[in-house]
Amino acid sequence: MAGTSQIEPGDPGGPGPDAATEAFIAHRNLLFTVAYEMLGSAADAEDVLQEVWMRWVTVDLGTVRDARAYLVKITTRQALSRLRTLGRRRESYVGPWLPEPLLTTPDVADDVELADSVSMAMLLVLETLGPTERAVFVLREVFDVPYEEIAEAVDKSQAAVRQIAHRARGHVAARRPREVVSPTETREALDAFKRAVETGDVQRLLDILAPDVVLMGDGGGVVQALPRPIVGSDRVARVLAGGMGRVAAVVSMQPTHVNGHPALILRLDGELDSVITAHIDGGRITGLYAVRNPEKLSHMERETTLQR
């Protein structure tokens, strides 16, 4: 299955398709989704699942009342540990940091709440939470995990978890996108954006960009990208029209679905170069997120299954 652990039944030296293996396989798309929403990185989420597997196969299943809850608990603990490490690593990241984009299966868009929770805009909001707040918010608001199970996963009392959840909800509500936009509206906005960029039409770009639009690029210091976010429709339109105008002859822009939402893949001389996602509000683009770091584009070659 795409987007999940590399563990398969019958791996050399590994267990056969016993109860532990079957339980892990049954829940691993869910576990991957939990880890990805906590980390914003598919590569790190897969590493977490490997760690979960190594711990899961040592568990006495006779003591496990609910395999799903137990696996979510292990996943949360491993993701929390990695999240704290990533926080220190991202402090030295070169340029703006963006979540790792996923080429998602069409059914993700059918689950509006799931698609919203993994959108680039929402993942960036989640980045503003502390590790425990993020874990509590994701488990409660996205996966509807009972407070009792969350408390055990994050090693807090239920009363403390309820307070953390309340605080996190308020924090996210103040920063999250104000409206749910249909895939059709997003696709239409991206189509207009694509035509404007391809023709270098600044006025057409200004028509589709919100006055306070933010453009972010993530090259990770590996490839050239915007060193800092650009704010304002005039500045963003000039940068886009000028940059694309110089390479329009060798760049193709292909519509696709990323993180459950319409997006664009840019190919330079046929090779994957960038992934562009957008946030739409009031019919205009308020956020443009361009991921160029090649280390973050490996999950754009195959679809990833996300699950609640």
N, C-alpha and C positions, 0 to 999 in steps of 0.2 A: 504494500500500500504506500502511495506517495505521501511524503511529508511526515513520516513517522520513523520510529526506530528501525535500525537495520536487522534487528533480531527476527529470525524466522524459525519455525519448528524444524527440527532436524539439522540445525547448524552443526558443523563438525565440532565435537567436544561439548555440545550443548544438550539440554534435555530434549526428550521427544515431545510429541504433542500431548502432554499430560495436562492436568487440571490447571496448573500454574501458567503454562504456556497459553492455553486456550483463553483463560481469563485476561491475560495481558493483551493478546491479540484482539479480543472482543472490545477492549476499552482504549486501545492505544491511540486511535484518532482523537478521542476525547482528551486523553492525557497530553497529547501533542498540542492541542488547542489551548488547554490550560497553561502549559509551559510557554507557548508562543505569546499569549496575551500578557503573561507576566514579564516576559523578557524582550519582546519585540524583535526577536532574532530566531529564525528557523534553525540555523546551525546550532545555536545554544540550546534550543528546545530539543533537538535530536540528541545532543549530548546528555541532557537531563534524562531523557527516556532510557538511554543506555545505563545510566546510574540507577534509575528506578528498577530496571530489569535485574541488574546485579543484586539489588537488595531484595527484590520480590522473590527470586528463586531460592532465597535462604529462609523465607518465612514458613512457619508451620501453618499450613492452610486450615488445620483443624481449629486454630485459634481465631480465624478470620470470619467474622459474621457477615460482612458485606465487602466483597472484593473491590467493587467500584469505589466505595468510600475509602478503603484502605489504600488503593493505588493513587487516588487523588491526594490523599494525605502525604504519601511519600513524594509524589511529584511536586506538591506545593513546597515541601521542606527543601528539596533539592533545588528547585527554581529560586527560592528565597536566598539560599546560600550563593547561588551563581549570580543573582541579581545584585547582591551587595558587592561582589567582585567586579561585575560589569560597571557598576557605578564609578568605581575608582578608575577603571580602564577608560571609560568614556570621557573622564576629565582631561585626558591627554589626546583625545581623538582629534584628528586634523580636520578642521572645518565643521560645518553643521552635521549633526548625527540624525539620520532618518531610520525608521524601522526597515527591516528586510522585507521586500515585497514578495508576495506569493501569487503564483498563477493558480487561481482557485477553480474548483469544479462549479458548474452552473448552479447546482442546488444550494450553494452558500447564499446566493442572492435571494433565494426564496425564504430564507429565515432572516427577516428584517433585523431582529435584535442581534443575531450573531454577526451579520454583515456590518451593522453599525459598530459593534464592539471591536472588530478587527480592521476597520477603516484606518487609513493613515492618519487622518485628523484625530480620531479617537485614541489611537496608540500614542500619539504625541501628547495628548492630554494626560494619559496614564503615566507618561514619563515624568510628569510633575508631581506625582505622588511618591511618598516614601515606600520602601520595599514592603513593609507589613501592610500599609494602607492599600497598596496596589493589590496584594494578594487577597486581602479581605474583600475589596471592592469587586475584583474579578470573580471570586468564588461565589459571592452572594448575589451580585447584580446580574452577572452573565449566566452563571451555572446554577443559581438558586440552591446552593449548598446550605444545609441547616447550620444555624449558629453553633450548635454543639460540635459539629464536625469541623467547622472552621477554627473554633477555639483550640481543638486538639491539633490541627494542622499547623497553626502559627504559635502554639504554646502560650496562649493567653486565656484568661477567664472569659466566659460568655459575656459577662457585663462589659468587659474591656473591648471585646470584639464588636458588640453592638455600638459602643461609643465610636470606635474606629470607623465602622461602616457608616454611621451618621455623618461623621466629619468628612469622610472620603466622598460620600454622595454630594455633599454641599460643595466641596472643592471641584468635583467634576462638573456639576450642574452649572457652575459659574464660568466654566471654560469650554464646555462641549459645544458642538454645533447646535444652533438654535432650532433647526428644523430637519425633519427627515425628508430627503430628496429622493424621488423615484429614480430608478436606473435609466428610464427613458429621458428624464430631464438632464441627468448627468451626461448621458451619451450625446444628446443634442448639443450641450455646451462644449463637450470635447470635440465634436465634429466641427463646430464653428471655430474653435480654437485652432484645430488642425489646419483648416483652410486658410485662416489668417496667417499662421506661421509659415506655411508653405509658400504663400504669395508675398510675405513680408509686408502685409497690409497693416500698418500701425493703427489706422483708424478703426479697422475691423477688430483688432485686438482690444482697443480701448472700449469698444462697444460690449465686449463679453467679459472684460475684467472689472471687478469691483474697485472702487476708488482706493480702498485700503488693502488690496490684494497683497499677499506675501508669496514670494518665490524662494524656495529653498533647494539647494543642490547638495548632494552627498557624494563626494569622490573619495573620502577617507584618506586623502593624501596619496592615493594610488594612481588616480587619474585626475585630470584638471576638472575642477568644478567651482561653483561660486564659493568664495571664501567666507561669505556671511549672507544672511537672508537679505533680500531686496524687497522693500516695501513701497507700495504706491503704483497705481496703474500706469502712469507716464513712464516711470523708470523701468518697470517690468516689461512694458511693451517695447521700449527701445532696445533693451537687452535681448529679448526674444527675437525681434525682427532682425536686428543686426547679426546676432549669432547664427541664426538659422539661414539667413540670406547667404552667408559665406559658404555654407556646406549643403545647401538645398539640393544640389545636383547628385549628391551621393548618399543622402539621408532618406530613409523611408519611415513613415509613421503608420503603424498598424494598430487598429483597435483591438482590445482584448479585455479580459476581466482580471483584476488584481484585487486581492483581499475582499472579494465579494462585490466589487464595484467596477463600472467601466473605466478603462485606463488606456494608455497608449504605450506601445513599445517602439523605441527608436532603434533602427538598424543603420549602421554606417558601413557602406560597402558590403551589405549583406550580413554583417556581424552584429550581434546584440550589443548595443551601446548604452542605452538608458531605458528606464521605466518612468513614465510620468503619470502621476495620479493627481486628482483635483478634488477640492471641496467646493460645493456649489451652495450658495445661499441667495435667495431672492432672484433666482434665474441668472446670477453672475458668479464667476469664479472668484472665490475669496482666498483660496490657497492652492498653490501649485508645488508639487513635491517631485523632484527629479533625482532618482537614485542612479548613480553612475559607477559607484564602487563595485568592481567586478566580483569581489568576494561576497557581495550581497545579491548577486543576480543568478546564483546557481539554481534557485527554485523557480526560475522563469522558463525552464526547459521542459518541465513536466507539471501536471496539475497536482495540487495538494488538497487532500480531503480534510476539511475541518468539521468538527462535530461538537454538539452540546450534550 
